[in-house]
Amino acid sequence: MPDIAECLQVRTQNLRKELEWIKASRGADIQAVLERLRHVRSELAACGDLLRDPAFASGGAMAQRPASEYRDCLQRLQEALPILQSDLLAQQSKIRPQREHLEAASEWLHCSRTTLE
């Protein structure tokens, strides 16, 4: 049992580090943010596996503290997600006009090539 509880604590620490980076990364490169979100998803999946382990469920008092820390981390993640969502939407609104311009230029180029042929 201590091994599973310790693993959960390590995973929760990893989640906290990712959350702190996400909170501090306002306006960061979208690829970096997406990579961090992949790490968060991976850690959440690993924590879920640990919590479903029958040995963890039978851990009693030893399991309470790591589980409580994990719940606290999930709460912080829930609070950070709307901030992250607004940042991503802001970046999307900046990218959309550029994409539309590139699509229009590509269409113009295609039409001009067809006309010249």
Backbone as a chain_set.jsonl record, in Angstrom:
{"seq": "MPDIAECLQVRTQNLRKELEWIKASRGADIQAVLERLRHVRSELAACGDLLRDPAFASGGAMAQRPASEYRDCLQRLQEALPILQSDLLAQQSKIRPQREHLEAASEWLHCSRTTLE", "coords": {"N": [[0.8, -1.215, 0.0], [1.9, 1.353, 0.805], [3.525, 1.937, -1.399], [1.755, 2.488, -3.526], [0.394, 4.716, -2.52], [2.55, 6.468, -2.292], [3.244, 6.684, -4.979], [0.956, 7.959, -5.934], [1.217, 10.386, -4.61], [3.551, 11.382, -5.825], [2.68, 11.598, -8.481], [0.676, 13.487, -8.11], [2.221, 15.653, -7.305], [3.563, 16.093, -9.708], [1.392, 16.89, -11.28], [0.735, 19.277, -9.961], [2.995, 20.833, -10.569], [2.719, 21.061, -13.345], [0.305, 22.47, -13.437], [1.02, 24.867, -12.195], [2.815, 25.839, -14.087], [1.088, 26.175, -16.255], [-0.648, 28.142, -15.245], [1.157, 30.243, -15.005], [1.84, 30.718, -17.573], [0.523, 32.489, -19.257], [-0.357, 33.543, -22.402], [1.617, 32.08, -23.604], [3.417, 30.114, -26.068], [1.347, 28.258, -28.181], [1.86, 25.58, -28.819], [3.532, 24.758, -26.75], [1.802, 24.974, -24.585], [-0.11, 23.055, -25.302], [1.462, 20.766, -25.178], [1.983, 20.671, -22.443], [-0.612, 20.24, -21.546], [-0.988, 17.678, -22.521], [0.748, 16.318, -20.834], [-0.57, 16.734, -18.424], [-2.957, 15.318, -18.904], [-1.908, 12.739, -19.126], [-0.851, 12.354, -16.541], [-3.22, 12.521, -15.06], [-4.563, 10.245, -15.99], [-2.823, 8.249, -15.056], [-3.049, 8.658, -12.295], [-5.737, 8.021, -11.962], [-5.661, 5.287, -12.532], [-4.127, 4.407, -10.344], [-5.845, 5.076, -8.213], [-7.947, 3.356, -8.702], [-6.888, 0.945, -8.075], [-7.176, -2.0, -6.21], [-5.597, -2.364, -3.911], [-5.066, 0.216, -3.103], [-7.583, 1.137, -2.38], [-8.038, -0.404, -0.141], [-6.35, 0.673, 1.658], [-6.942, 2.354, 3.788], [-6.296, 4.674, 6.353], [-3.782, 5.436, 5.418], [-4.215, 5.958, 2.796], [-5.83, 8.164, 2.727], [-4.637, 10.769, 2.972], [-2.961, 11.127, 0.557], [-5.038, 10.883, -1.324], [-6.657, 13.039, -0.646], [-4.929, 15.181, -1.202], [-4.735, 14.851, -3.935], [-7.399, 15.34, -4.718], [-7.512, 18.048, -4.03], [-5.701, 19.049, -5.874], [-7.09, 18.484, -8.237], [-9.202, 20.244, -7.906], [-7.86, 22.684, -8.147], [-7.056, 22.45, -10.783], [-9.538, 22.515, -12.028], [-10.227, 25.153, -11.5], [-8.274, 26.456, -12.984], [-8.759, 25.807, -15.631], [-10.832, 27.429, -16.976], [-9.415, 29.841, -17.287], [-7.306, 29.059, -18.9], [-8.793, 28.25, -21.098], [-9.859, 30.716, -21.966], [-7.491, 32.003, -22.733], [-6.687, 30.359, -24.853], [-8.816, 30.741, -26.61], [-8.468, 33.447, -27.155], [-6.029, 33.372, -28.504], [-6.839, 31.883, -30.677], [-8.585, 33.668, -31.9], [-6.773, 35.521, -32.819], [-5.356, 34.064, -34.667], [-7.228, 33.233, -36.544], [-7.959, 35.358, -38.5], [-5.523, 35.471, -39.899], [-5.346, 32.912, -40.963], [-7.605, 32.929, -42.622], [-6.824, 34.906, -44.413], [-4.612, 33.661, -45.625], [-5.913, 31.485, -46.822], [-7.539, 32.845, -48.661], [-5.57, 34.047, -50.247], [-4.359, 31.777, -51.273], [-6.46, 30.713, -52.764], [-6.762, 32.774, -54.63], [-4.288, 32.582, -55.919], [-4.502, 30.031, -57.042], [-6.668, 30.439, -58.801], [-5.551, 32.391, -60.481], [-3.484, 30.952, -61.674], [-4.92, 29.079, -63.108], [-6.172, 30.735, -64.923], [-3.998, 31.678, -66.386], [-3.101, 29.426, -67.684]], "CA": [[0.0, 0.0, 0.0], [2.669, 2.601, 0.783], [4.033, 2.208, -2.738], [0.704, 3.115, -4.327], [0.181, 6.048, -1.955], [3.699, 7.284, -2.675], [3.111, 6.955, -6.415], [-0.088, 8.971, -6.087], [1.785, 11.664, -4.176], [4.479, 11.84, -6.867], [1.86, 12.015, -9.623], [-0.002, 14.728, -7.72], [3.253, 16.692, -7.381], [3.749, 16.373, -11.131], [0.226, 17.67, -11.7], [0.873, 20.633, -9.417], [4.008, 21.544, -11.36], [2.115, 21.393, -14.643], [-0.697, 23.513, -13.204], [1.714, 26.129, -11.934], [3.331, 26.31, -15.365], [-0.048, 26.633, -17.059], [-1.106, 29.417, -14.694], [2.171, 31.27, -15.235], [2.185, 30.774, -18.994], [-0.446, 33.282, -20.014], [0.167, 34.041, -23.652], [2.734, 31.258, -24.086], [3.275, 29.44, -27.345], [0.259, 27.284, -28.139], [2.412, 24.225, -28.837], [4.024, 24.477, -25.4], [0.619, 24.765, -23.741], [-0.683, 21.759, -25.664], [2.339, 19.714, -24.641], [1.721, 20.611, -20.999], [-1.919, 19.601, -21.364], [-0.779, 16.236, -22.727], [1.329, 15.815, -19.588], [-1.655, 16.723, -17.418], [-3.832, 14.194, -19.222], [-1.176, 11.516, -18.791], [-0.812, 12.237, -15.072], [-4.581, 12.224, -14.587], [-4.833, 8.836, -16.297], [-2.031, 7.432, -14.135], [-3.67, 8.779, -10.97], [-6.974, 7.234, -12.004], [-5.279, 3.87, -12.412], [-3.721, 4.171, -8.955], [-7.015, 5.154, -7.334], [-8.788, 2.174, -8.926], [-6.188, -0.247, -7.606], [-7.793, -2.507, -4.972], [-4.697, -2.164, -2.774], [-5.225, 1.589, -2.64], [-8.89, 1.224, -1.715], [-7.984, -1.057, 1.173], [-5.261, 1.308, 2.388], [-7.423, 3.041, 4.975], [-5.782, 5.997, 6.708], [-2.61, 5.766, 4.597], [-4.684, 6.405, 1.485], [-6.624, 9.384, 2.844], [-3.865, 11.996, 2.699], [-2.689, 11.286, -0.88], [-6.298, 11.09, -2.045], [-7.081, 14.413, -0.362], [-4.045, 16.065, -1.963], [-5.12, 14.702, -5.332], [-8.66, 16.081, -4.881], [-7.163, 19.468, -4.003], [-5.072, 19.346, -7.163], [-8.168, 18.498, -9.222], [-9.937, 21.495, -7.702], [-7.037, 23.744, -8.739], [-7.146, 22.272, -12.229], [-10.866, 22.989, -12.417], [-10.178, 26.614, -11.451], [-7.352, 26.95, -14.007], [-9.232, 25.518, -16.986], [-11.461, 28.573, -17.643], [-8.37, 30.806, -17.645], [-6.637, 28.474, -20.049], [-9.728, 28.301, -22.219], [-9.929, 32.087, -22.485], [-6.229, 32.256, -23.431], [-6.708, 29.644, -26.13], [-9.774, 31.42, -27.485], [-7.838, 34.701, -27.593], [-5.045, 33.029, -29.528], [-7.586, 31.455, -31.863], [-9.113, 34.857, -32.573], [-5.651, 36.153, -33.51], [-4.933, 33.199, -35.767], [-8.296, 33.084, -37.542], [-7.809, 36.256, -39.655], [-4.342, 35.084, -40.668], [-5.7, 31.714, -41.722], [-8.535, 33.335, -43.671], [-6.03, 35.619, -45.408], [-3.843, 32.663, -46.363], [-6.829, 30.736, -47.668], [-7.929, 33.718, -49.773], [-4.408, 34.188, -51.123], [-4.194, 30.49, -51.948], [-7.527, 30.636, -53.764], [-6.422, 33.728, -55.691], [-3.175, 32.007, -56.662], [-5.058, 28.916, -57.814], [-7.46, 31.012, -59.908], [-4.659, 33.075, -61.43], [-2.764, 29.919, -62.421], [-5.885, 28.491, -64.03], [-6.391, 31.738, -65.953], [-2.798, 31.779, -67.205], [-2.87, 28.197, -68.431]], "C": [[0.839, 1.273, 0.0], [3.195, 2.944, -0.607], [2.997, 2.925, -3.592], [0.439, 4.532, -3.825], [1.324, 6.987, -2.334], [3.64, 7.641, -4.157], [2.065, 8.035, -6.663], [0.436, 10.337, -5.67], [2.735, 12.23, -5.228], [3.696, 12.347, -8.075], [1.157, 13.331, -9.324], [0.983, 15.893, -7.746], [3.508, 17.082, -8.831], [2.609, 17.222, -11.672], [0.328, 19.106, -11.208], [1.881, 21.455, -10.215], [3.443, 21.961, -12.713], [1.104, 22.521, -14.493], [-0.043, 24.869, -12.957], [2.277, 26.701, -13.231], [2.202, 26.884, -16.208], [-0.543, 27.988, -16.556], [-0.13, 30.548, -15.009], [2.43, 31.509, -16.72], [1.2, 31.57, -19.831], [0.217, 33.854, -21.249], [1.338, 33.237, -24.208], [2.396, 30.64, -25.44], [2.248, 28.317, -27.221], [0.782, 25.855, -28.106], [2.926, 23.828, -27.452], [2.86, 24.198, -24.461], [-0.004, 23.398, -24.032], [0.163, 20.605, -25.136], [2.125, 19.565, -23.136], [0.374, 19.94, -20.719], [-1.838, 18.099, -21.605], [-0.187, 15.599, -21.467], [0.261, 15.72, -18.5], [-2.569, 15.53, -17.656], [-3.182, 12.866, -18.846], [-1.135, 11.289, -17.279], [-2.187, 11.906, -14.502], [-4.932, 10.756, -14.832], [-4.081, 7.925, -15.333], [-2.622, 7.475, -12.721], [-4.96, 7.971, -10.9], [-6.692, 5.754, -11.866], [-4.898, 3.53, -10.975], [-4.925, 4.15, -8.019], [-7.939, 3.949, -7.503], [-8.146, 0.882, -8.434], [-6.814, -0.722, -6.295], [-6.91, -2.314, -3.744], [-4.814, -0.743, -2.223], [-6.53, 1.734, -1.865], [-8.866, 0.605, -0.329], [-6.917, -0.438, 2.068], [-5.678, 2.059, 3.634], [-6.822, 4.414, 5.147], [-4.584, 6.402, 5.851], [-3.024, 6.323, 3.24], [-5.394, 7.749, 1.559], [-5.845, 10.637, 2.474], [-3.523, 12.149, 1.211], [-3.955, 11.537, -1.696], [-6.806, 12.515, -1.844], [-6.229, 15.42, -1.143], [-4.396, 16.024, -3.455], [-6.419, 15.46, -5.616], [-8.403, 17.581, -4.903], [-6.549, 19.893, -5.336], [-6.122, 19.391, -8.276], [-8.988, 19.781, -9.122], [-9.171, 22.656, -8.339], [-7.063, 23.665, -10.268], [-8.477, 22.81, -12.739], [-10.908, 24.525, -12.431], [-9.311, 27.188, -12.574], [-7.897, 26.774, -15.424], [-9.954, 26.684, -17.656], [-10.452, 29.646, -18.077], [-7.645, 30.322, -18.897], [-7.528, 28.531, -21.284], [-9.798, 29.707, -22.806], [-8.647, 32.46, -23.226], [-6.223, 31.589, -24.805], [-7.687, 30.287, -27.11], [-9.205, 32.74, -28.003], [-6.803, 34.426, -28.68], [-5.736, 32.592, -30.815], [-8.106, 32.671, -32.625], [-8.005, 35.631, -33.292], [-5.261, 35.364, -34.755], [-5.964, 33.147, -36.883], [-8.156, 34.047, -38.723], [-6.593, 35.909, -40.529], [-4.645, 33.866, -41.536], [-6.626, 32.077, -42.879], [-7.794, 34.075, -44.793], [-5.225, 34.632, -46.268], [-4.727, 31.829, -47.281], [-7.261, 31.554, -48.881], [-6.778, 33.885, -50.758], [-4.17, 32.903, -51.91], [-5.232, 30.33, -53.053], [-7.233, 31.576, -54.934], [-5.312, 33.171, -56.57], [-3.652, 30.871, -57.561], [-5.84, 29.442, -59.021], [-6.572, 31.684, -60.947], [-3.854, 32.076, -62.242], [-3.666, 29.303, -63.482], [-6.118, 29.443, -65.198], [-5.203, 31.809, -66.909], [-2.565, 30.541, -68.075], [-3.698, 28.137, -69.627]], "O": [[0.52, 2.202, -0.743], [3.299, 4.12, -0.955], [3.33, 3.871, -4.306], [0.277, 5.451, -4.627], [1.099, 8.153, -2.658], [3.949, 8.768, -4.542], [2.259, 8.918, -7.498], [0.129, 11.341, -6.313], [2.721, 13.432, -5.491], [4.012, 13.401, -8.628], [1.055, 14.195, -10.195], [0.628, 16.996, -8.161], [3.653, 18.263, -9.145], [2.835, 18.162, -12.434], [0.042, 20.044, -11.952], [1.647, 22.629, -10.501], [3.667, 23.083, -13.168], [1.05, 23.425, -15.327], [-0.509, 25.892, -13.458], [2.224, 27.911, -13.452], [2.343, 27.952, -16.803], [-0.826, 28.881, -17.355], [-0.546, 31.681, -15.252], [3.173, 32.424, -17.075], [1.077, 31.319, -21.029], [1.223, 34.558, -21.162], [1.981, 33.658, -25.169], [1.248, 30.648, -25.884], [2.28, 27.529, -26.275], [0.204, 25.004, -27.431], [2.766, 22.68, -27.036], [2.928, 23.287, -23.635], [-0.378, 22.674, -23.11], [-0.371, 19.587, -24.697], [2.092, 18.448, -22.62], [0.242, 19.167, -19.77], [-2.548, 17.33, -20.957], [-0.564, 14.493, -21.08], [0.203, 14.744, -17.753], [-2.916, 14.813, -16.717], [-3.841, 11.976, -18.308], [-1.354, 10.177, -16.801], [-2.305, 11.107, -13.573], [-5.531, 10.106, -13.975], [-4.637, 6.94, -14.846], [-2.686, 6.454, -12.037], [-5.238, 7.316, -9.895], [-7.407, 5.044, -11.159], [-5.298, 2.491, -10.45], [-5.012, 3.3, -7.133], [-8.635, 3.562, -6.564], [-8.8, -0.16, -8.387], [-6.966, 0.07, -5.364], [-7.425, -2.121, -2.643], [-4.678, -0.527, -1.019], [-6.571, 2.379, -0.817], [-9.594, 1.043, 0.561], [-6.615, -0.979, 3.131], [-4.828, 2.374, 4.467], [-6.826, 5.227, 4.223], [-4.39, 7.589, 5.585], [-2.273, 7.068, 2.611], [-5.544, 8.413, 0.534], [-6.35, 11.48, 1.733], [-3.773, 13.215, 0.648], [-3.941, 12.316, -2.649], [-7.328, 13.126, -2.776], [-6.753, 16.396, -1.68], [-4.354, 17.046, -4.141], [-6.53, 16.144, -6.633], [-9.002, 18.306, -5.697], [-6.848, 20.969, -5.854], [-6.049, 20.245, -9.16], [-9.414, 20.335, -10.135], [-9.767, 23.511, -8.995], [-7.088, 24.687, -10.952], [-8.526, 23.484, -13.768], [-11.561, 25.119, -13.289], [-9.58, 28.284, -13.063], [-7.524, 27.528, -16.323], [-9.708, 26.921, -18.839], [-10.626, 30.28, -19.117], [-7.406, 31.09, -19.829], [-7.061, 28.828, -22.383], [-9.795, 29.865, -24.027], [-8.702, 33.157, -24.239], [-5.803, 32.188, -25.795], [-7.409, 30.365, -28.307], [-9.432, 33.108, -29.155], [-6.715, 35.164, -29.662], [-5.269, 32.896, -31.913], [-8.069, 32.699, -33.855], [-8.275, 36.324, -34.273], [-4.881, 35.943, -35.773], [-5.6, 33.027, -38.052], [-8.227, 33.597, -39.866], [-6.642, 36.042, -41.752], [-4.248, 33.804, -42.7], [-6.449, 31.586, -43.994], [-8.097, 33.893, -45.972], [-5.172, 34.764, -47.491], [-4.328, 31.503, -48.399], [-7.343, 31.032, -49.993], [-6.989, 33.866, -51.97], [-3.818, 32.951, -53.088], [-4.916, 29.865, -54.148], [-7.433, 31.212, -56.092], [-5.368, 33.264, -57.796], [-3.24, 30.774, -58.717], [-5.682, 28.94, -60.134], [-6.81, 31.562, -62.149], [-3.566, 32.339, -63.41], [-3.237, 29.041, -64.606], [-6.249, 29.002, -66.34], [-5.388, 31.983, -68.114], [-1.891, 30.625, -69.101], [-3.63, 27.163, -70.377]]}, "num_chains": 1, "name": "protein.A"}
